[in-house]
Amino acid sequence: MRRHRLRVLNLDDNLISSISELQSLAALSNLRELTLRSKQTDNPICRKPKYGKVVLGLIPSLEMFDGVPVTRRVPVKENEEPNVNENMNEVKRDVQEELKQILKGVIVDNNTRLKIR
């Protein structure tokens, strides 16, 4: 297995519109900083609700996302301790929902190969 050393990646203004276009980034275990939106430009995916949660669920190694330090995976109310299990479950649900949207129109044949309709 090849180890990737990429730690910082700026993808703003690249017309990324779907989480499926970011799937390969999940393999980058050393990735610490990812920018999809900057002050000047962004990507269409940035306009989708909860895109940040989905990206953070996909790439748990991130420490900085869109120029903001990642301190909690899911925002919690002020003066409330984060419930890690509950927060991770919410992220998983968001990722699963996004994957359902991606896989609409995909069928599996008898050989378990994916085919796009």
C-alpha positions in Angstrom: 0.0 0.0 0.0 1.4 3.4 -1.0 1.6 6.1 1.6 0.5 9.5 0.5 2.3 12.5 2.0 0.0 15.3 0.8 -0.9 17.4 3.8 -2.4 20.6 2.3 -4.8 20.8 -0.7 -6.5 23.9 -2.1 -9.4 23.0 -4.5 -11.4 26.3 -4.5 -12.8 27.4 -7.8 -12.6 23.9 -9.4 -16.4 23.4 -10.2 -16.7 20.5 -7.7 -20.4 19.8 -7.4 -20.7 16.4 -5.8 -19.2 14.5 -2.9 -18.4 11.7 -5.4 -15.7 14.0 -6.9 -14.0 14.1 -3.5 -14.2 10.3 -2.7 -10.5 9.7 -3.6 -9.4 12.2 -1.0 -10.5 9.7 1.7 -7.4 7.7 1.0 -5.1 10.6 1.9 -4.5 9.8 5.5 -2.0 12.6 6.0 -4.3 15.3 4.6 -4.6 17.9 7.3 -5.9 21.0 5.4 -8.5 21.2 2.7 -9.9 24.3 1.0 -13.0 24.1 -1.1 -14.2 27.6 -0.3 -12.1 30.7 0.1 -13.1 34.4 0.6 -13.0 34.9 -3.2 -14.1 31.7 -4.7 -15.8 28.4 -3.9 -17.3 25.3 -5.6 -20.9 24.4 -6.3 -20.8 21.7 -3.6 -20.2 24.5 -1.0 -23.8 25.7 -1.6 -25.3 22.3 -0.6 -26.6 22.0 3.0 -24.3 20.2 5.4 -21.5 19.8 2.8 -19.0 20.5 5.6 -20.2 17.6 7.7 -20.1 15.2 4.8 -16.6 16.2 3.9 -15.4 16.0 7.5 -17.0 12.5 7.7 -15.2 11.5 4.5 -11.8 12.9 5.6 -11.5 12.5 9.4 -7.8 13.5 9.3 -8.6 17.2 8.6 -7.4 19.7 11.1 -8.2 22.8 8.9 -11.2 23.0 6.6 -12.0 26.0 4.4 -9.6 28.1 6.4 -11.2 27.2 9.8 -9.7 25.0 12.4 -11.6 21.8 12.9 -12.2 21.7 16.7 -15.4 19.6 16.7 -16.9 17.4 14.1 -20.4 18.6 14.7 -21.3 21.9 16.2 -22.8 21.8 19.7 -24.7 24.4 21.7 -22.7 26.8 23.9 -21.9 25.4 27.3 -22.7 21.9 26.2 -20.3 19.1 26.2 -20.1 17.3 22.8 -21.5 13.8 22.7 -18.9 12.1 20.5 -21.0 9.0 19.7 -24.1 11.1 18.9 -22.0 13.5 16.7 -20.4 10.6 14.8 -23.8 9.0 14.2 -25.1 12.3 12.8 -22.0 12.6 10.5 -22.6 8.9 9.4 -26.2 9.6 8.6 -25.2 12.7 6.6 -22.6 10.7 4.7 -25.1 7.8 4.0 -27.7 10.3 2.8 -25.2 11.9 0.4 -24.1 8.4 -0.8 -27.7 7.5 -1.5 -28.0 10.6 -3.7 -24.8 9.7 -5.5 -25.9 6.1 -6.1 -29.3 6.9 -7.5 -29.3 5.4 -10.9 -26.6 2.9 -10.1 -27.5 -0.8 -10.4 -25.5 -3.9 -9.4 -25.4 -6.8 -11.9 -25.0 -10.5 -10.9 -21.2 -10.2 -10.8 -21.5 -7.4 -8.2 -20.1 -4.8 -10.6 -21.6 -1.3 -10.5 -23.2 0.0 -13.6 -24.4 3.5 -14.2 -27.8 3.8 -15.9 
